[in-house]
Amino acid sequence: MPKPKKRGSNHQRGAGGQPRNVQPFSDEDASIETMSHCSGFSDPASFTEDGPEVDEEATQEDLEYKLKGFIDLTLDKSAKTRQAALESLKSAFSSKILYEFIMERRMTLTDSIERCIKKGKSDEQCSAAGLACLLCVQMGSGIESEDIFKTLGPVLKKIVSDGTASIQARQACATCLGICCFIVTDDITELYSTMECLENIFTKAYQRDRDTNGVSSNTHNTVLHISSLLAWTLLLTICPMNEVKKKIEMHLHKLPSLLSCDDLNMRIAAGETLALLFELARETDADFFYEDMDLLTEKLRALATDGNKHRAKVDKRKQRSVFRDVLRAVEERDFPTEMVKFGPERMYIDCWVKKQTYDTFKEILGSGMQYHLQSNDFLRNVFELGPPVMLDAATLKTMKISRFERHLCNSAAFKARTKARSKCRDKRADMGEFF
């Protein structure tokens, strides 16, 4: 076969025949080159009114050409190059559906991820674990994801349980383990085994209340405990009801101890997990009764109205907002419904189980969450959205307002906002009339 033509000057050699020290995956490359081909498909609003038509086939070929290069460079000798390649693949996988491309190379990708997790340093392991999550999200819940999880599952468990590994790598692997197992749910034995692995990690945080000072000596492990707890909670949402009852009996009386943790994210994770456990418990038993309800609601109410001056204002606002909802869930069995917009569709998050699932996938998909909700069959099945809505180019154009109309809307909003702020800032303003 003839050798492929070399593109650009990055492949040229320097003096003495030695390869030049090239950084092929800078942030600029990842955002401008790679993602410029993906962003146009992520939102109907990205279609321009008067721009030239884009050759989608050529664009797709160019993207695949670059992705092949990224995959090859996950085997590079340089750790920096390997990590940059992993991050570039993550950006592409989170912003575009690449099922057919990945299907042909899933074993190569799986081998590369396994090698990076086993032999890489902390940052590389985190990137590889994140890519493994996105790989399973792309492949969905079929046999292909099962094969990926059979290969990566034991490696992830080993890193999570390895006390000598970096906390960041263990944290990323715990999240990856939970998400991949959630996608591959056919083997109930594997599900229970994964949950047990995660339990062995976050239950160590329960020892905090044994410390007379209220502070654990392993506070640097908090981020790992949080990730393990959230991953475990995600898996609990797909367990059979008899297993759910066992887990509730095991953890419901211990979780409130984490509400006293110094770390805000741990308090929030514990509070949201409690709300979810109460929701599941009441689904299994309408007459569910919790013995220490008064003590628990007192703790939750204190967190929902916390005014400690030693805490940052931003942290206090976030904590109050979350724990007001948690308190309503525990006391009144209520959930504040949220609406998520993506393209022409709407999705309502009306329970803690759905919120936990949405938050988990939003964390790994980032800005690509809306696009995947529109196009990813697996996620649409998870959230019961039905098959993807197919829209032709003409419909997409009618959905987009013109540039002039958008300018008028922005100008009007800017003027109204400026006027309102000016009144608020003027000490001489009559605040009674304003309100």
ZIMOLIN-V614565 format. One record per residue. N is the residue number from 1. SS is DSSP state (A for helix, B for strand, O for the rest). PHI is phi in degrees with one decimal (NA if undefined). D_LAST is the distance of its C-alpha to the last C-alpha in whole Angstrom. Layout:
n ss phi d_last
N SS PHI D_LAST
N SS PHI D_LAST
This chain:
n ss phi d_last
1 O NA 76
2 O -67.5 75
3 O -70.8 73
4 O -63.8 69
5 O -68.2 69
6 O -81.1 67
7 O -104.3 63
8 O 70.0 62
9 O -101.0 64
10 O -68.7 62
11 O -91.7 65
12 O -73.5 68
13 B -102.5 70
14 O -86.7 70
15 A -63.6 73
16 A 80.0 76
17 A 76.7 75
18 O -86.9 72
19 B -64.3 68
20 O -72.0 66
21 O -80.2 63
22 O -104.9 60
23 O -105.6 57
24 O -76.2 56
25 O -129.3 53
26 O -70.1 51
27 A -59.3 47
28 A -65.6 47
29 A -63.5 50
30 A -64.3 48
31 A -84.2 45
32 A -90.8 46
33 A -74.6 50
34 A -67.0 49
35 A -77.7 46
36 A -64.7 46
37 A -83.8 48
38 A -96.0 46
39 A -65.5 42
40 O -65.8 43
41 O -101.4 44
42 O -86.8 41
43 O -153.4 38
44 A -56.9 38
45 A -69.9 36
46 A -82.4 39
47 O -75.8 41
48 O -89.6 41
49 O -75.3 41
50 O -114.1 44
51 O -72.4 46
52 O -68.3 49
53 O -68.3 50
54 O -95.3 51
55 O -78.3 54
56 A -63.3 53
57 A -65.2 56
58 A -67.0 57
59 A -62.8 54
60 A -64.2 54
61 A -63.8 58
62 A -64.4 56
63 A -62.3 54
64 A -64.0 57
65 A -60.2 59
66 A -68.5 56
67 A -64.3 56
68 A -61.4 60
69 A -64.5 60
70 A -61.9 57
71 A -61.6 59
72 A -61.0 62
73 A -80.6 60
74 O -70.4 59
75 O -104.8 63
76 O -63.9 63
77 O -71.5 65
78 O -81.6 62
79 A -64.0 59
80 A -64.9 56
81 A -68.1 57
82 A -61.2 57
83 A -65.6 54
84 A -62.8 53
85 A -65.9 54
86 A -61.4 53
87 A -65.7 49
88 A -66.3 50
89 A -65.2 51
90 A -60.3 48
91 A -61.6 46
92 A -68.6 48
93 A -67.3 48
94 A -81.9 44
95 A -114.6 43
96 O -152.5 46
97 O -82.9 49
98 O -128.2 52
99 A -57.7 54
100 A -65.6 57
101 A -61.6 57
102 A -71.0 57
103 A -55.0 59
104 A -73.6 62
105 A -128.7 61
106 A -64.4 60
107 A -69.9 63
108 A -64.0 63
109 A -63.3 59
110 A -61.6 60
111 A -63.0 63
112 A -64.9 61
113 A -63.1 58
114 A -60.2 60
115 A -65.5 62
116 A -67.9 59
117 A -70.0 58
118 A -72.3 61
119 A -109.4 62
120 O -79.6 59
121 O -84.7 57
122 A -55.9 54
123 A -63.5 51
124 A -65.8 54
125 A -62.8 54
126 A -63.0 50
127 A -64.0 50
128 A -66.3 53
129 A -65.0 51
130 A -63.1 48
131 A -67.1 50
132 A -62.2 52
133 A -58.6 49
134 A -66.8 48
135 A -62.6 52
136 A -69.2 52
137 A -62.5 48
138 A -66.2 50
139 A -80.3 53
140 O 78.7 52
141 O -97.7 53
142 O -85.7 57
143 A -67.1 60
144 A -64.2 59
145 A -66.2 56
146 A -60.9 59
147 A -63.6 61
148 A -63.0 59
149 A -70.6 58
150 A -62.1 61
151 A -79.2 62
152 A -88.9 59
153 A -52.7 58
154 A -61.2 61
155 A -66.8 60
156 A -63.6 56
157 A -61.9 57
158 A -64.7 60
159 A -67.6 57
160 A -58.5 54
161 A -89.0 57
162 O -85.2 59
163 O -66.9 58
164 O -88.4 59
165 O -74.8 57
166 O -67.3 54
167 A -61.7 50
168 A -63.5 49
169 A -67.3 51
170 A -65.6 52
171 A -62.4 48
172 A -63.8 48
173 A -70.4 51
174 A -64.0 50
175 A -62.5 47
176 A -61.6 49
177 A -61.2 51
178 A -65.7 49
179 A -67.8 48
180 A -63.8 51
181 A -67.4 52
182 A -60.8 49
183 A -70.7 50
184 O -100.4 54
185 O -108.4 54
186 O -68.0 57
187 O -90.7 59
188 A -66.7 58
189 A -64.9 60
190 A -66.5 59
191 A -61.0 55
192 A -66.2 56
193 A -64.2 58
194 A -65.8 55
195 A -63.3 53
196 A -64.8 55
197 A -61.3 55
198 A -70.5 51
199 A -60.2 52
200 A -61.5 54
201 A -88.6 52
202 A -74.9 48
203 A -67.7 50
204 A -66.0 51
205 A -70.7 48
206 A -63.5 48
207 A -69.5 50
208 A -58.2 47
209 A -73.3 47
210 A -83.2 51
211 O -76.7 50
212 O -62.8 50
213 O -86.9 48
214 O 77.8 45
215 O -126.5 46
216 O -83.1 48
217 O -73.6 51
218 O -108.8 50
219 A -64.1 47
220 A -69.4 47
221 A -87.1 48
222 A -58.9 44
223 A -61.9 44
224 A -67.7 47
225 A -61.9 46
226 A -64.2 42
227 A -62.1 44
228 A -65.8 47
229 A -63.3 44
230 A -67.5 42
231 A -65.8 45
232 A -62.8 47
233 A -62.8 44
234 A -59.6 44
235 A -69.9 48
236 A -61.9 47
237 O -67.7 45
238 O -113.5 48
239 O -79.2 51
240 O -62.0 52
241 A -61.7 51
242 A -65.7 54
243 A -72.7 53
244 A -59.2 50
245 A -60.4 51
246 A -62.2 53
247 A -67.4 50
248 A -63.8 48
249 A -61.9 50
250 A -77.9 51
251 A -116.0 48
252 A -63.6 45
253 A -86.9 46
254 A -97.8 46
255 A -58.8 43
256 A -57.6 41
257 A -64.3 43
258 A -76.5 41
259 A -69.6 38
260 A -95.3 39
261 O -65.1 40
262 O -70.4 39
263 O -84.0 38
264 A -60.8 34
265 A -65.0 36
266 A -68.9 38
267 A -62.4 36
268 A -66.5 34
269 A -61.2 37
270 A -65.7 38
271 A -63.8 35
272 A -68.5 35
273 A -65.8 39
274 A -60.5 39
275 A -60.8 36
276 A -66.7 39
277 A -64.0 42
278 A -63.3 40
279 A -62.8 39
280 A -67.2 43
281 A -62.6 44
282 A -75.7 43
283 A -70.7 44
284 A -78.3 47
285 O -145.7 47
286 O -62.7 45
287 O -99.9 45
288 O -55.9 45
289 O -127.4 45
290 O -110.5 44
291 O -63.1 46
292 O -96.3 43
293 A -60.6 40
294 A -62.8 39
295 A -65.4 39
296 A -65.6 38
297 A -64.4 35
298 A -64.6 34
299 A -63.0 35
300 A -64.1 32
301 A -67.4 30
302 A -64.3 31
303 A -71.4 30
304 A -75.1 27
305 O -125.6 25
306 O -59.7 27
307 O -128.3 26
308 O -59.2 30
309 O -74.4 29
310 O -79.0 32
311 O -101.7 31
312 O -65.3 29
313 A -62.5 25
314 A -62.5 25
315 A -63.7 28
316 A -66.1 26
317 A -62.6 23
318 A -63.5 26
319 A -62.4 28
320 A -60.8 25
321 A -60.0 24
322 A -65.5 28
323 A -77.5 29
324 A -63.6 26
325 A -68.8 27
326 A -64.1 31
327 A -62.5 30
328 A -62.4 29
329 A -66.8 32
330 A -74.5 35
331 A -82.7 33
332 A -111.2 32
333 O 57.1 34
334 O -114.3 31
335 O -136.6 30
336 O -75.8 27
337 O -63.6 28
338 B -115.7 27
339 B -115.0 28
340 B -114.0 30
341 B -101.3 31
342 B -148.4 34
343 O 61.1 35
344 O -84.1 35
345 B -103.2 35
346 B -134.3 33
347 B -130.4 34
348 B -104.4 32
349 B -96.2 32
350 O -121.7 32
351 O -157.8 35
352 A -69.8 35
353 A -62.5 39
354 A -66.8 37
355 A -63.9 35
356 A -60.6 37
357 A -66.0 40
358 A -62.2 37
359 A -61.1 36
360 A -64.1 40
361 A -73.4 40
362 A -66.0 37
363 A -63.5 38
364 A -89.5 42
365 A -91.3 41
366 A 58.9 38
367 A -68.2 37
368 A -84.3 39
369 A -60.5 38
370 A -63.7 37
371 A -62.7 40
372 A -68.3 42
373 A -62.8 40
374 A -76.6 41
375 A -119.3 44
376 O -86.6 46
377 A -59.4 48
378 A -62.3 48
379 A -64.2 44
380 A -66.8 44
381 A -69.9 46
382 A -60.1 44
383 O -97.2 41
384 O 53.8 43
385 O -97.5 42
386 O 80.3 45
387 O -66.1 47
388 O -58.2 45
389 O -82.7 44
390 O -92.1 46
391 O -123.7 44
392 O -83.6 46
393 A -61.3 46
394 A -64.3 45
395 A -65.6 42
396 A -62.4 41
397 A -67.8 40
398 A -69.3 39
399 A -74.9 36
400 O -97.3 35
401 O -77.5 33
402 O -70.3 35
403 A -62.3 34
404 A -66.0 33
405 A -64.5 30
406 A -63.9 29
407 A -64.2 29
408 A -64.3 26
409 A -62.1 24
410 A -65.1 24
411 A -64.9 23
412 A -63.1 20
413 A -64.3 19
414 A -65.2 20
415 A -64.1 18
416 A -63.3 15
417 A -66.1 15
418 A -63.5 16
419 A -63.1 14
420 A -64.2 10
421 A -68.0 13
422 A -63.0 14
423 A -64.7 10
424 A -67.2 10
425 A -81.8 14
426 O -80.0 14
427 O -64.1 14
428 O -84.5 14
429 O -67.1 11
430 O -83.6 9
431 A -64.8 6
432 A -64.1 5
433 A -68.8 5
434 A -63.9 4
435 O -88.8 0
